[in-house]
Each structure stands twice: as structure tokens, then as C-alpha cells.
């Protein structure tokens, strides 16, 4: 590391221990050492820019994950978000997916000097263990003189609640208020603001004529509701965010209590971060509860054997490095919809996506998770992926019809061949626009593109589109290739896109479920799903496991 900082050196020691512990004879030391050099260089550069060493964050995260497994007795998911891109995270045991073996060369997606900031590692535990995880982590920090506090949230009056509150105050008939609130559109779970309903936003939102007429009929309602909208009226608890400190919390911030007496920070998340505190997200997914319950049933019957600890038992039977990735019959079961509650695909949309795509690999399963959420004009990306998967020559026909020559097709093959010709993830689009033979974006520009197209803000999209063509022309790229990249590949992701690192991590959870249903009598998995979904889990039912400290 070329540093005298003891924290950096301790991190390097932990990584070295992890390398030895996880080492496999198939590893190419040159490849792994080169990857670690890149990652440690990134940590150092980002740390220098924000004038704060990175090591402490990773050491703390590693300790928290250990507490989840050992003291809290909870399964921890393979990874979440972009954290799975870092080999350091894998060697520290923070994540369980080896990014070298998974072919995830996206260190820059997790952390990069062009956007210097503290990293943000999310992790999942069992839903049923969330409170236990919090208490055990809090107990540890209190043992070293610190504390763990839930982050507060401030609830504001939304569009509809502002209209209803104003309507009650003005004694306007409820039927009238209900009629008006029914006009307010909702996009991705968020209602339009009063301003957007009345004036539009100058981009994709136009004034709602009937709403404007009603506001003109009730001018006092408009005036009062506009004053109420956005007011802070509630104090709550962040669903997952906590702050961990090594000293008395009052040295950094102050406390408040919610109406239920729960202790929370006095500042909200973003204010806390501006004050220099670090937020950790203690997230949960019910899929891990199902996996844990299935393990419990099999342990009770002796189908699998306890290895002395939860983590060792999990590693022996369900760690990604021991999973079956390739069994044809297992993938056939998935395609036929025979695996109950398959993670990320346990909805009508998800099950239909599986039937259409018929995934045969982890890569295709991960892609399915993104594709079923993407929308575009004309043929849906999911349908096109399924069509190109069945007949790959159709993708080549599409490119040739777009005017691409053989050299340009070869450039796109590097990024899209294993994607069946559909760029469904944030990373693949960033890689394409950073290619020196396409538009030669730098990391900062590619990251801006990623954020802009996801938000679907048309003015900003037009600006980044102009930059894409400008830099493409400067690189000597033909319009045919630029048009195909923008109008076809980028267009898939307008308004929404997923990280390939995240979808791969979540596909691993689905793969664990598939292994449980395929390698063992499927009744265990089906019963686990029924138990968790009906909230019928009672630890005391497994008295024989309790007696043996399992």
C-alpha cells in the first residue's frame, strides 16, 4: 500500500488473510494481484481527494457482517448494489461473489476518483432477524464506547393529503375532493406535485385541464393546498439506515424520540452525512428467510449436517462457490415454473419473463431481472431478447439493417454478444459509450449519462445526447453506429435501468433457491415457502435443534 497509516495496513492484512483462506488452485495470481492493485489504488486516490482514509469503512463493514452471521444468527445475502464489483469486499467476507470469476470488471461502478465520496455498501439479512441484527451491532459498538442509532425521517404532506387537509378546513364536500385527487397521476409510486398538475413541468408533464378548471372554481383550495404541500408533519424511522459511532453520539449529533418512544437521530440522512457521519443500511429480503427455513427443515431431518456454525453450514451447502450453475434439468424446472417463490420472479410479470426467456445461465437469469422492468416504444426489450436468444442471426440482421458494417458489428459484439444483442444494464451502456471507437466518454461523462437516462429528464437527455454525437464525430465514428447505439441500445433504458452487479448478486439468491429445490426433495423448499409466506415460523417447534445449539 506504500503507506504508514496503520488502518490501511490492517486492511491489507485482512485482505491477505482472506486471499489465503479463499484461495483456489484455478486462480491466476497475476490477474488477482493486478485487480487488487487497481482497487487499492482507487481507494487511495478517492481517500486523498476527500482527505479521509478508506480503510476504516471496509474494516467496519467486515465486522458488521461477522456480527450478522455469528451473534445475530442471520444469513447474509451474497451481495447487493455495486459492492459485488470489488474483490476486496469478497476477500473480506463482506460479499460472497468473486468478481473475477463472475466476470464483473466494474471496479469503477462501485468507486472511482472522478466521483470522490465514501463508498456505500448495502447488505441483506433475513427479515425476521432485522431487530436482532440491530441490537447485536449496537451491543458491539457500546462495548467499545460507541453507539448505533436509527436514522430519522421527516414525513411531508403530499399532493393528495394537502388537498384533503385543505378541503376539510374549507368544508368542501368530500366527493369534490375525491374527484380532484383522482385526477392526480402517479409515476413509479410518486404523485405529481400540485405545480406540475396545474402548470406542467415544461418537459414531459403537461397541465391537466380538468384539474386547472377545478382549481379555478375553488381558488381558496388551490391557495391553501399549495401552502400545505411539502410541510413537515411527521417524524419517522428510516426503514434501513443507521449511524454507527465509536464514541458518545452526543459528540456528533443529538437524539429525538418518535411518538412510539424509539430513539432516532435529530437530523435526517443527508444532513447527517454533511455533518461527517456515515450511514449504514441494514436491509432485509424475505428470500433469505425462505432459504433459512429450508435449511432448518433439512437440518431437523438430517438431510444436511450442521458444521458447527451457521456460516460454515451455509458455506458447505449454499455458498456461491459450491452451487450447481449448469444442470439442464434444474434450468428446465425454472422454465416450467416448478420452483415456488423464485426470488425476483415471484410475480405474474416475473413468471412470464422466465417463460419467455427460458434462461439457461446465471447471466441470462440476471438479465431477465432487468429486462422485465424495461419499457420502450415498439417491441419490448424482453421480447427482443427472447427473440434474439432463439435466433441470434436476427440481431445481426438488425445491425446490418441499421447500416452497420462488419468492423462496427465486431465492436458491439464485445459488449452485447453475451447479452443477446440487448444492452439491459447500466454498466454495458457505460462501457459502450466509453469505447474509444464509439464516443470515447470519460468516466465522469459516462456516469452522467447513466444518471440522466435513468431519470428521464428530457432537457438533460438532449444535452448528453448532443455530447455523445459530438464526441463520437470527434472520434471518427459514423452516424450509423452512433444512431444504433443511441436510438436502440440507450433507448431501452430511458427512465429505468439496473446495475448488472446488483442483478447478478440477486440472481445468485435465486440460484440458491433453485439448488435447494433441485438437489434435495422439493417438499423442503415448498414447505419453507409456505411457512414464511404464512408467517408460521416458530423457532420453538425445532426443539431438537435448540437442544443441540443449532
C-alpha positions in Angstrom: 0.0 0.0 0.0 3.0 2.3 0.4 1.6 3.9 3.5 2.4 4.4 7.1 -1.3 4.5 8.0 -2.0 1.6 10.4 -5.6 1.3 9.4 -4.6 0.9 5.7 -2.0 -1.7 6.7 -4.6 -3.5 8.8 -7.0 -3.6 5.9 -4.2 -5.0 3.7 -3.5 -7.7 6.3 -7.2 -8.7 6.4 -7.4 -8.9 2.6 -4.2 -11.0 2.5 -5.7 -13.4 5.1 -8.9 -13.6 3.0 -6.9 -14.3 -0.1 -5.2 -17.3 1.6 -8.4 -18.5 3.1 -10.4 -18.4 -0.1 -7.6 -19.3 -2.5 -8.4 -21.8 -5.3 -5.8 -23.6 -7.5 -7.6 -22.2 -10.5 -6.8 -18.6 -9.6 -4.2 -16.8 -11.7 -2.2 -14.8 -9.1 -1.2 -12.2 -11.7 -4.8 -11.5 -12.6 -5.9 -11.3 -8.9 -2.9 -9.2 -7.8 -3.5 -6.8 -10.7 -7.1 -6.5 -9.7 -6.2 -5.8 -6.1 -3.6 -3.2 -7.2 -6.4 -1.4 -9.2 -8.7 -1.5 -6.2 -6.2 -0.3 -3.6 -5.1 2.5 -6.0 -8.8 3.5 -6.3 -9.2 3.6 -2.5 -6.1 5.6 -2.1 -7.0 8.2 -4.8 -10.5 8.6 -3.5 -9.3 8.8 0.1 -6.7 11.5 -0.9 -9.4 13.6 -2.6 -11.8 13.5 0.3 -9.0 13.7 2.8 -10.2 10.6 4.6 -8.7 7.1 4.5 -11.0 4.5 3.1 -9.8 1.5 5.3 -11.9 2.2 8.3 -15.2 1.8 6.3 -14.3 -1.6 5.0 -13.0 -2.8 8.3 -16.2 -1.7 10.0 -18.4 -3.4 7.3 -16.5 -6.6 7.7 -17.1 -6.6 11.4 -20.8 -5.8 11.0 -21.2 -8.8 8.6 -19.4 -11.1 11.1 -21.8 -10.0 13.8 -24.8 -10.7 11.5 -23.6 -14.3 11.0 -22.4 -15.1 14.4 -24.1 -13.1 17.2 -27.3 -12.3 15.3 -27.6 -15.7 13.7 -28.8 -14.4 10.4 -28.0 -15.4 6.8 -26.4 -12.6 4.8 -27.1 -12.2 1.1 -24.3 -12.8 -1.5 -24.2 -9.0 -2.3 -26.4 -6.0 -3.0 -25.9 -3.0 -5.2 -22.4 -2.4 -6.7 -20.4 -3.7 -3.8 -20.0 -7.1 -5.5 -17.7 -5.5 -8.1 -14.8 -5.2 -5.5 -12.5 -8.2 -5.0 -11.6 -6.6 -1.6 -15.2 -7.0 -0.4 -15.1 -10.7 -1.4 -11.8 -11.4 0.4 -13.1 -9.6 3.5 -16.2 -11.7 3.6 -18.5 -8.7 3.0 -19.8 -10.2 -0.2 -19.8 -13.8 -1.4 -19.4 -13.3 -5.2 -16.0 -13.4 -6.7 -16.0 -10.6 -9.3 -13.1 -12.1 -11.2 -14.8 -15.4 -11.7 -18.2 -13.7 -12.3 -16.5 -11.6 -15.0 -17.6 -8.3 -13.4 -14.7 -5.9 -14.2 -16.6 -2.9 -12.9 -14.5 -1.5 -10.1 -15.3 1.9 -11.4 -19.0 1.4 -10.9 -18.5 1.0 -7.2 -15.9 3.7 -6.6 -13.9 6.0 -8.9 -11.7 9.1 -8.4 -14.0 11.1 -10.8 -16.7 11.0 -8.1 -14.8 11.1 -4.8 -17.1 10.0 -1.9 -17.3 7.5 0.8 -18.3 4.0 -0.5 -21.8 2.8 0.2 -22.1 -0.9 0.8 -25.6 -2.3 1.2 -26.3 -5.8 2.5 -29.3 -8.0 3.1 -30.2 -10.2 6.1 -33.2 -12.3 7.0 -36.3 -10.1 7.5 -37.1 -12.0 10.7 -33.7 -11.1 12.1 -33.6 -7.4 11.5 -34.2 -6.3 15.1 -31.7 -8.9 16.3 -29.0 -7.7 13.9 -29.5 -4.1 15.0 -29.3 -5.0 18.7 -26.2 -7.1 18.3 -24.4 -4.5 16.3 -25.4 -1.9 18.8 -24.2 -4.1 21.7 -20.8 -4.4 20.0 -20.4 -0.7 19.4 -21.4 0.1 23.0 -18.8 -2.4 24.2 -16.1 -0.2 22.6 -17.6 3.1 23.9 -19.7 3.9 20.9 -23.3 3.6 19.8 -25.7 2.7 16.9 -28.7 4.9 16.3 -31.6 4.7 13.8 -31.8 7.5 11.3 -34.9 9.6 11.5 -37.1 10.6 8.6 -39.3 13.6 8.2 -42.7 13.0 6.6 -44.1 15.7 4.4 -47.6 16.4 3.2 -48.0 15.1 -0.3 -50.2 16.3 -3.1 -53.4 14.4 -2.3 -53.1 14.8 1.5 -52.6 18.6 1.1 -55.8 18.8 -1.0 -57.7 16.7 1.6 -56.4 18.7 4.5 -57.3 22.0 2.8 -60.7 20.6 1.7 -61.6 19.7 5.3 -60.5 23.2 6.6 -62.6 24.9 3.9 -65.5 22.4 4.4 -65.6 21.4 0.8 -67.6 18.3 0.1 -65.6 15.0 0.3 -66.9 13.9 -3.1 -65.5 17.0 -4.7 -62.1 16.5 -3.1 -62.1 12.8 -4.1 -62.9 13.8 -7.6 -60.0 16.2 -7.8 -57.4 13.9 -6.1 -58.4 11.1 -8.6 -57.0 13.3 -11.4 -53.5 13.3 -10.0 -51.2 11.0 -12.0 -48.8 8.7 -10.2 -45.5 7.7 -11.8 -43.3 5.0 -10.3 -45.0 5.4 -6.9 -44.8 9.2 -6.8 -47.8 11.6 -7.3 -47.3 14.6 -9.5 -46.9 17.8 -7.5 -49.7 20.5 -7.4 -47.4 22.7 -9.5 -47.0 20.0 -12.2 -50.7 19.2 -12.3 -51.5 23.0 -12.8 -48.6 24.3 -14.8 -46.8 21.2 -16.1 -43.1 21.0 -15.9 -42.0 22.2 -19.3 -40.9 18.7 -20.3 -43.0 15.6 -20.3 -45.7 16.7 -17.9 -48.5 18.9 -19.3 -51.1 20.8 -17.3 -54.2 18.7 -16.5 -57.1 20.7 -18.0 -59.8 19.3 -15.7 -57.6 19.9 -12.6 -57.0 23.5 -13.6 -60.7 24.1 -14.1 -61.4 22.7 -10.6 -58.7 24.9 -9.0 -60.2 28.0 -10.8 -63.6 27.0 -9.3 -62.1 26.7 -5.8 -59.3 29.3 -5.7 -59.0 29.1 -1.9 -58.4 25.4 -2.1 -55.6 25.9 -4.5 -54.0 28.6 -2.3 -54.3 26.6 0.9 -53.3 23.3 -0.6 -50.2 24.9 -2.2 -49.2 26.2 1.2 -49.7 22.8 2.9 -47.9 20.7 0.3 -44.4 19.9 1.4 -44.8 20.8 5.0 -43.0 18.5 7.5 -45.8 17.0 9.7 -44.4 13.6 10.8 -41.3 12.1 12.4 -40.5 8.5 11.5 -37.7 5.9 11.4 -35.7 5.2 8.3 -36.5 1.7 7.0 -32.9 0.6 7.0 -30.5 3.5 7.7 -28.4 3.5 11.0 -25.4 5.6 12.1 -22.5 3.9 13.9 -20.1 5.9 16.0 -17.1 4.9 18.2 -17.8 7.5 20.9 -20.7 9.2 22.7 -23.3 10.0 20.0 -23.9 13.4 21.6 -20.4 14.5 20.4 -21.7 14.2 16.8 -25.4 14.9 16.9 -28.4 14.8 19.2 -31.3 12.4 19.8 -35.1 12.6 19.4 -37.8 10.1 20.2 -40.6 9.1 17.9 -44.2 9.0 19.1 -43.6 5.3 20.0 -40.6 6.2 22.1 -37.9 5.0 19.7 -34.6 6.8 19.8 -33.6 8.3 16.5 -31.1 10.9 15.2 -32.2 14.6 15.3 -31.0 15.2 11.7 -32.2 13.4 8.6 -29.9 11.2 6.5 -28.5 13.8 4.1 -27.9 16.4 6.9 -26.1 13.7 9.0 -23.8 12.9 6.1 -23.0 16.6 5.6 -22.0 16.6 9.2 -19.5 13.9 8.6 -21.4 10.9 9.9 -21.6 7.6 7.9 -24.9 5.8 7.3 -25.1 2.0 7.1 -28.1 0.3 5.5 -29.4 -2.8 7.4 -31.6 -4.2 4.7 -33.6 -7.4 4.5 -35.2 -9.7 1.9 -37.7 -12.4 2.7 -36.0 -14.8 0.2 -33.3 -15.3 2.9 -36.0 -16.3 5.4 -37.2 -18.9 3.0 -33.6 -20.2 2.4 -33.0 -20.3 6.2 -36.3 -22.1 6.9 -35.5 -24.7 4.2 -32.1 -25.2 5.8 -33.8 -25.7 9.2 -36.2 -28.3 7.9 -33.3 -30.2 6.3 -31.2 -30.0 9.4 -34.0 -31.3 11.5 -34.4 -34.3 9.2 -30.6 -34.9 8.9 -30.7 -34.2 5.1 -27.8 -31.7 5.7 -25.4 -31.7 8.6 -24.6 -28.8 11.0 -21.0 -27.7 10.5 -20.5 -26.0 13.9 -21.8 -22.6 12.9 -24.4 -21.1 10.7 -21.8 -19.6 8.4 -19.9 -22.8 8.0 -23.1 -24.8 7.3 -24.1 -22.2 4.7 -20.7 -22.2 3.1 -20.8 -26.0 2.7 -24.2 -26.2 1.1 -25.1 -22.8 -0.3 -22.1 -20.7 -0.8 -21.9 -19.5 -4.5 -18.6 -21.4 -4.9 -20.4 -24.8 -4.3 -23.6 -24.1 -6.2 -24.7 -26.0 -9.3 -24.8 -23.4 -12.1 -25.2 -25.7 -15.1 -27.7 -28.6 -14.6 -30.0 -28.8 -17.6 -32.8 -30.3 -15.6 -32.6 -27.6 -13.0 -33.0 -24.9 -15.6 -35.8 -26.9 -17.2 -37.6 -26.7 -13.8 -37.2 -23.0 -13.8 -38.5 -22.7 -17.3 -41.6 -24.8 -16.4 -42.3 -22.6 -13.4 -41.8 -25.5 -10.9 -39.8 -23.6 -8.3 -42.1 -21.7 -5.9 -41.4 -18.1 -4.9 -38.3 -17.8 -7.1 -36.6 -14.6 -6.0 -37.3 -11.6 -8.2 -39.6 -13.7 -10.3 -42.4 -14.5 -7.9 -44.9 -12.2 -9.7 -47.0 -12.6 -12.8 -44.6 -10.3 -14.7 -41.6 -12.3 -13.4 -43.0 -15.7 -14.1 -43.9 -14.5 -17.6 -40.4 -13.2 -18.1 -39.0 -16.6 -17.2 -41.4 -18.4 -19.6 -40.4 -16.0 -22.5 -36.7 -16.0 -22.0 -36.1 -19.6 -20.7 -32.8 -18.7 -19.0 -30.0 -21.3 -19.1 -27.3 -19.5 -17.2 -26.8 -17.1 -14.3 -26.1 -14.3 -16.8 -29.4 -14.8 -18.6 -31.2 -15.1 -15.2 -29.7 -11.8 -14.1 -30.5 -10.1 -17.4 -34.2 -11.3 -17.1 -34.5 -9.4 -13.9 -33.6 -6.1 -15.7 -35.4 -6.8 -18.9 -38.8 -7.4 -17.3 -38.6 -3.8 -15.9 -37.6 -2.0 -19.1 -40.1 -0.3 -21.4 -39.6 1.2 -24.8 -41.6 2.2 -27.9 -42.4 -0.7 -30.2 -41.1 -4.2 -29.3 -40.3 -4.6 -25.6 -36.7 -5.3 -24.7 -37.7 -8.5 -23.0 -39.4 -9.8 -26.1 -36.5 -8.8 -28.3 -34.0 -10.5 -26.0 -36.1 -13.7 -26.2 -36.3 -13.5 -30.0 -32.6 -12.9 -30.4 -31.8 -15.7 -27.9 -33.7 -18.2 -30.0 -32.3 -16.9 -33.3 -29.0 -14.9 -32.8 -28.8 -14.2 -36.5 -31.8 -11.8 -36.1 -29.6 -9.4 -34.1 -27.0 -9.3 -36.8 -29.8 -8.6 -39.3 -30.9 -5.7 -37.2 -27.4 -4.2 -37.1 -26.9 -4.7 -40.8 -30.4 -3.1 -41.5 -29.2 -0.1 -39.4 -26.3 0.3 -41.8 -23.5 -1.1 -39.6 -20.5 -2.6 -41.3 -18.6 -5.6 -40.3 -16.0 -3.7 -38.2 -18.7 -1.8 -36.3 -20.6 -5.0 -35.6 -17.4 -6.5 -34.2 -17.1 -3.5 -31.8 -20.6 -4.1 -30.4 -20.1 -7.9 -30.2 -17.6 -7.3 -27.3 -20.4 -5.8 -25.2 -23.6 -7.3 -26.5 -22.9 -10.8 -27.8 -23.5 -12.5 -24.4 -26.5 -10.1 -23.9 -28.3 -11.5 -26.9 -28.0 -8.1 -28.5 -29.9 -6.1 -25.9 -27.9 -3.8 -23.5 -30.1 -4.2 -20.4 -27.7 -2.9 -17.7 -26.1 0.4 -16.7 -22.6 -1.0 -17.0 -22.9 -2.3 -20.5 -24.2 1.1 -21.8 -21.3 2.9 -19.9 -18.8 0.5 -21.5 -20.2 1.1 -24.9 -20.1 4.9 -24.7 -16.6 4.8 -23.2 -15.3 2.8 -26.1 -12.7 5.0 -28.0 -14.2 3.7 -31.3 -17.7 4.9 -30.4 -17.8 8.1 -28.4 -14.8 7.9 -26.0 -16.7 9.2 -23.0 -14.6 9.5 -19.9 -15.8 8.0 -16.6 -17.5 11.2 -15.4 -19.4 11.7 -18.7 -20.5 8.0 -18.8 -21.7 8.3 -15.2 -23.7 11.4 -16.1 -25.2 9.5 -19.0 -26.2 6.7 -16.6 -27.9 9.0 -14.2 -29.6 11.2 -16.8 -31.3 8.4 -18.8 -32.5 6.8 -15.6 -34.2 9.9 -14.5 -35.7 10.5 -18.0 -35.3 14.3 -17.8 -35.7 15.3 -21.4 -33.7 18.6 -21.3 -30.7 16.9 -19.7 -31.1 13.9 -22.1 -30.9 16.1 -25.1 -27.7 17.7 -23.7 -26.0 14.4 -23.1 -27.2 13.1 -26.4 -25.6 16.1 -28.1 -22.3 15.4 -26.3 -22.5 11.7 -27.3 -22.7 12.7 -31.0 -20.1 15.4 -30.7 -17.5 13.2 -29.1 -18.5 10.3 -31.5 -17.8 12.5 -34.5 -14.5 13.7 -33.0 -13.6 10.0 -32.6 -14.3 9.5 -36.3 -17.4 7.3 -35.6 -20.0 7.0 -38.4 -23.6 8.2 -37.7 -24.9 4.8 -38.5 -23.1 3.3 -35.4 -23.9 6.4 -33.2 -27.6 6.2 -34.2 -27.8 2.5 -33.5 -26.2 2.9 -30.1 -28.4 5.8 -29.1 -31.7 5.0 -30.7 -31.7 1.3 -30.0 -29.4 0.4 -27.0 -29.6 3.6 -24.9 -33.3 3.9 -25.7 -34.0 0.7 -23.9 -33.0 2.3 -20.6 -34.8 5.6 -20.8 -36.5 6.1 -17.5 -35.2 3.0 -15.7 -32.2 0.6 -15.6 -30.5 -1.8 -13.3 -26.9 -2.4 -12.3 -25.5 -5.7 -13.7 -23.6 -6.2 -10.5 -26.8 -6.0 -8.4 -28.8 -8.2 -10.7 -26.1 -10.8 -10.7 -26.0 -10.8 -6.9 -29.8 -11.2 -6.7 -29.7 -13.9 -9.4 -27.4 -15.8 -7.0 -30.1 -15.9 -4.4 -32.5 -17.3 -6.9 -29.8 -19.8 -7.9 -29.5 -20.9 -4.2 -33.3 -21.4 -4.2 -33.0 -23.4 -7.4 -30.3 -25.6 -5.9 -32.4 -26.3 -2.8 -35.4 -27.3 -4.9 -33.4 -29.4 -7.4 -30.7 -31.1 -5.3 -32.9 -32.0 -2.4 -36.5 -33.3 -2.1 -38.6 -30.3 -3.3 -41.0 -30.7 -0.4 -38.4 -28.9 1.9 -38.4 -25.9 -0.3 -42.2 -25.8 -0.8 -42.8 -26.1 2.9 -40.3 -23.3 3.6 -42.1 -21.0 1.2 -45.5 -21.9 2.8 -44.1 -21.3 6.3 -42.5 -18.0 5.6 -45.3 -16.6 3.4 -47.9 -17.5 6.1 -45.8 -16.2 9.0 -46.0 -19.7 10.5 -42.4 -19.9 11.7 -41.8 -20.7 15.3 -38.3 -21.4 16.5 -39.6 -23.4 19.5 -41.0 -26.0 17.1 -37.5 -27.2 16.4 -36.7 -28.2 19.9 -34.3 -30.9 18.8 -32.1 -28.3 17.0 -32.2 -26.0 20.0 -31.1 -28.7 22.4 -28.0 -29.2 20.1 -27.2 -25.5 19.9 -28.1 -25.4 16.2 
